[in-house]
C-alpha cells in the first residue's frame, strides 16, 4: 500500500474514532427513545410557551373565512402556514397582529415552477405570469382559483412552451398530441391530459410512407426501437435524433 494512502487511512480512522467518542459522551442517554427527542426533557419541553393555536381557534373570530378555506384548494394548508403562529394573537388580538403575506414573492415558494412537484400541481413562471401584480390581486388566497380560464397552455407550462418554441415541433398545437379535457383548465390535478399511447401515433407523421411533408424525418416502424414508445427515447417537446 502506498505510504500516502496509509496516512490518509490513519487520519480517517482517527477522525471516525473521535466522532464516535464525541457522540458517546455528548448525547444524553435518553436521546432516541422517542424518535429525535429526549424523554428526560419532556418537563422542559412542556414549559415552553404554546405558539400555535390551530384552525379551530381561528374559526372563533373568522368563521366565514374558515368555512371558505375548508372547501377551497388550500383546505390542507393550515392558516398559520401563511399567517404565522397565532397563539399570542388569540390571547390579545389588538396587541399581536398577524401578518398577511401580500408580497409577490411569497406564493411562488409553493407555486413557482419546480419539476420535482407532483404532476398537476398548480405552478407558474413568476417572471412571466403577471409580474407586476401581487398574486392576491387576482386569486383569493383562502379559495384560490384562476380568475378566468387560461387561454393556452403557456399560462401554467411556461418552461415547456419556451422549449417547444425553438424545437421542430413549434408548429404543432399541444392538443395535437395531448387530448385535454376542458376541466383540466380549472382542475388540473383531477382532469389530466392524455399522452400518445401507441407508436403509430407518431408514425402518422414520421413513418415511411406517411403523407406528411417530405422534410419531416422518417423511420421504419417495424424495425426502429420496436419495444418502446417514441417519446420514451425522444423528448417530444424538443425532439432530437438519437
N, C-alpha and C positions, 0 to 999 in steps of 0.2 A: 504494500500500500504506500503511495507517495507520502512523504512527510507532511506536505501542506494539507492533504486530506485528513491525515491523522490529527493534526492540530485543530482543524475545523470540527471534527467529531468530538474531540475533547471539550472544546468550547461549547458545543451544542449540549453535551451531556451535563456540563456544569450548570448551564442556564436552565435546562429542564429540571435538574435536581433542585435548583434554587426555587423555581416556580412551585414545584410540588411541596417543598418545605414551607414556603410562604403561605400557600393555601391551607396547609395543615394547621399552622399556628394562628392565622388571621381570621379564618372563617369560624363563626360561632358553631358550636356543636349541633345546635338545633336547625341550622340552615339546611333547607331541602326537605324537612319533614312535611311541610305543607307547600310543596312547589317552591317557588323562589321567595319564600317568606320565612321568617324566623318565628317559630312557635313561641319562643321565650319573649318575643317583642310584642305580643298581642296587646298587653296592657298599655304599652307606649303608643301603639298604633291607635287604640280606641280613644286616647286622649287628644288626638289630633282633631282640629275643628272640621265639621262637615262642610264641604264646599259645594256639592251638587245637590239640587233639590228634586230633580225628576220632573217629567212632563205633567204628572198629576198636580203638582204644586202650581205649575203654570196655568192649568185649567181653572183654578180658583178665581183668577182675575181676568183671564183671557179665554173664556170658553168658546167664543165664536172662532177665534184663530186656531185654537187647538182642534176644534171639530173639522175645520177645513184641512188642517195638517194631517189628521188621521186618515182622510180619504185621498190625499194627494200623492204624487210620486215621491215626495220626501217623507212619507209616513214612517220609514225605518230610520230616519235621521233625527236624533234627539234634538230638542230645542237648544240645549246647551252646547251642541256641537258648533252652532253658528253664533250663539249669544253669550257663551262663556258660562262659568259656574254661577248658579243663581241663588244659592242658599242665603247669602247676605242680602240679596235683593228681596227675597221673600220676607225676611225679618224686618227690613226697613226699605221699602221701595224708593222713597224720596232720597235717601242718603246713598243708596247704591244702585245707580242706573246701569242697566246692562247695555253693552254695545250692540248696535245693529249694523252689520257689515254692509256698506254701500259702495265701497271701492271696487273697481272693475277687476282688480287682481285677486279677489277672494274666491269667487265662484270657479275660476279655472283651476284652482287647486284640485278640484274633483272633476271638472268638466273640460279642462284643456286636453287637447289631443294627446293620447298616450296609448300606444299599441298593446300595452300589457293589460289594459282594462277589458272587462267582459264584452263579448260581441253584443252589439246593440245598445251599449251604454251611451247615453247622450254626450257627445263630445263636440267641441268647436275648435277652430283655429282663432285664438284671441286677437291676433294681429289683423285678421281679415274679416271677422264677424262683428260688424258694427263697432269698430274700435274706439269711437268717441263717445259711446253711450254706456252708462252703468248697466249691468245686467238686469237689475231690478226695475229699470225703467220700462222694460218690455215683459219681464217674467215675474209673476208673483212668487216670491221665494217659499211661501207656505203651500202653494199648489202650482209648481212650475209646469207650464205648458207653452208650446210655441204660440206666439201671438197670432200667427197665421200659418197656414200650411206652407212648408218650404217649397220654393219654386223649382228647385232642382237639387240634384244630389250633392252639389258643392257646398250647400249650407252646412252639412254635417261631415262630409267626406272630402274636405279641402285638400288634404295631403295627397290622396289618391287622384283627385281631379287634376292637380298640378302635374303629377307624374304622367297621367294619361295625355295631358295636353301636348307633350313633346314625344309621344310614342306613335308607332304606326297605326294604333287603334284610335287616334284622336277623332276621326270622323264617325266612329261608332257611338251611338247613344248607349248609355248604361243599361237601359231597359232592353237593348238588343240581346244582351247575354244574361241579364238578371230579370226574371219575372218578378215584379214587385207589387205586392198588394197595396191598394190605396191606403189602407190603415197603417202601413209602415211609416207614413209621414207623421203620424201622431202617436203611435205606439211602437217604436222601432224594436223593442226587445220582445214584443209579443207577436208581431207580424213581420217576419224576416224575408228578405229577397231570396229567391232560389238561385242556384248555380247550375251551369251546364252539367248534365249527368251522363252524357254519352260522348264518345269520340266523334260520332257522326255530326254532332252539333258544330264543332269547329271545322269538321270536314266539309260542311256546306260551303265554306269559303276556301279552305286550304287543301282539300283532297284533289288528286289528279282528276281532271275531267269536270271540276266544278265550274259553274257558269260565272264566277266572279271575275273581275278584271285580271288580265294576264300578269300584272305587276305583283300580284299577291303571291307569296311563297307557297309552293305546292309540296305535298308529301304523298306517299303511298300508304294509305291507312292500314293496309293488310300487313305491311312489314315494319312500319315505323312505330316503335315503342308500344307494341300491341297490348302490353299488360297494364298500361297506365292511361288515365285520362290526360288530355293535353295539358290542362292547367296544373297538373302535378309536376310537370317539368318546366313549362313555360309560364312565367308570370303574366297573366293576361292584360294587366294594366300597362305593362312595359315589356311586351313580348320580344324575346331575343332568340337567336338560333343557338341551340346547344349542341 
